[in-house]
Amino acid sequence: MTLSSEDKKTLSQFRLQKAKEFLDDAKKNFDDKRYRTSVNRSYYAALNAARALLILEGANPETHDGVVTMLSLRFVKKGILPSEVIKSFKLLLSRRTDVDYGDFDDIGKDEALDSLHNAQSFIETIEQAMGKVIL
């Protein structure tokens, strides 16, 4: 995908807005005691924030693992993002996988709240990194 700098900025802002909407959905679902759905939305909030940052460099990975790899190579390795961001993302992905595909897996209030906090912190960290990307 070849995008102009302006197109990258526009797409990035759209993805970041989507991330914030998903985070808001996660909060509402948590408040409604829908912990599985809250964990799902928390992960997708983080995923969209990550994709918002990656597109600024023209990276548009098609898989969840591709997002991890690209974040690591393009931002963690360069010192723009702390390595904890990858751990947080992987935890959110693992929990999302468990609640979406695990037949008997259950998620408790504490894990759902932790996922919500992780996603919120992840988005804040990504937003800070976005300010460091020069197009």
C-alpha positions in Angstrom: 0.0 0.0 0.0 1.5 3.3 -1.1 0.0 6.3 0.7 1.0 9.9 0.8 2.0 11.5 4.1 -1.4 13.1 4.4 -3.2 9.9 3.7 -1.1 8.1 6.3 -2.0 10.8 8.9 -5.7 10.7 8.0 -5.8 6.9 8.2 -3.8 6.9 11.5 -6.2 9.4 13.1 -9.2 7.3 11.9 -7.6 4.2 13.5 -6.8 6.0 16.7 -10.4 7.3 17.0 -11.6 3.7 16.4 -9.3 2.5 19.2 -10.8 5.1 21.6 -14.3 4.1 20.6 -13.5 0.4 21.3 -11.9 1.4 24.6 -15.2 3.2 25.5 -17.1 0.1 24.5 -14.8 -2.0 26.8 -15.5 0.3 29.7 -19.3 0.2 29.1 -19.2 -3.6 28.9 -17.2 -3.8 32.0 -19.7 -1.7 33.9 -22.4 -4.0 32.6 -20.4 -7.0 34.0 -19.9 -8.3 30.4 -16.3 -9.2 31.2 -15.7 -11.4 28.1 -16.9 -8.6 25.8 -14.9 -6.0 27.7 -11.7 -8.1 27.2 -12.5 -8.5 23.5 -13.0 -4.7 23.0 -9.9 -3.9 25.1 -7.8 -6.0 22.8 -9.3 -4.5 19.7 -8.8 -1.0 21.1 -5.1 -1.8 21.5 -4.9 -3.4 18.0 -6.3 -0.3 16.3 -4.0 2.0 18.3 -1.0 -0.1 17.2 -2.2 -0.1 13.6 -2.6 3.7 13.9 1.1 4.0 14.7 2.3 1.5 12.2 0.5 3.1 9.2 2.5 6.3 9.8 5.6 4.3 8.7 3.6 2.7 5.9 3.4 -0.7 7.7 0.0 -2.4 7.4 0.4 -5.9 8.8 -2.4 -8.3 8.1 -2.0 -10.6 11.2 -2.0 -10.1 14.9 1.5 -11.5 15.0 2.5 -9.2 12.3 1.5 -6.2 14.4 3.8 -7.5 17.2 6.7 -8.0 14.9 6.3 -4.6 13.2 5.9 -2.8 16.6 9.0 -4.6 17.8 11.2 -3.9 14.8 10.1 -0.4 14.0 9.5 1.1 17.4 10.7 -1.0 20.3 14.1 -1.8 18.8 14.6 1.9 18.0 13.7 2.9 21.5 10.5 4.8 20.6 8.3 2.3 22.5 9.3 0.5 25.7 9.4 -3.3 25.5 6.6 -3.6 28.1 4.2 -2.5 25.3 4.8 -5.8 23.5 4.1 -7.8 26.7 0.9 -5.8 27.3 -0.3 -6.4 23.7 0.5 -10.1 23.9 -1.4 -10.4 27.2 -4.4 -8.6 25.7 -4.3 -10.9 22.6 -4.0 -14.0 24.8 -7.0 -13.1 26.9 -9.0 -12.1 23.8 -8.2 -15.5 22.2 -9.3 -17.3 25.4 -12.6 -15.5 25.7 -13.4 -15.7 22.0 -12.4 -19.3 21.3 -12.2 -21.1 24.7 -15.4 -23.1 25.3 -15.0 -23.2 29.0 -12.7 -20.4 29.7 -14.1 -17.7 32.0 -12.8 -14.3 32.7 -13.2 -12.6 36.0 -13.8 -9.1 37.0 -10.1 -8.6 38.0 -8.7 -9.8 34.7 -11.2 -7.8 32.7 -10.3 -4.7 34.7 -6.6 -5.4 34.2 -7.2 -5.7 30.4 -9.1 -2.5 30.4 -6.2 -0.7 32.2 -3.6 -2.3 29.9 -5.5 -1.2 26.8 -5.9 2.4 28.1 -2.2 2.6 29.0 -1.3 1.0 25.7 -3.3 3.6 23.8 -1.7 6.5 25.8 1.8 5.1 25.1 1.0 4.7 21.4 -0.3 8.3 21.2 3.0 9.6 22.7 5.0 7.6 20.1 2.8 8.9 17.3 4.1 12.4 18.2 7.7 11.2 17.6 7.1 9.9 14.1 8.2 12.3 11.4 6.6 11.9 8.1 
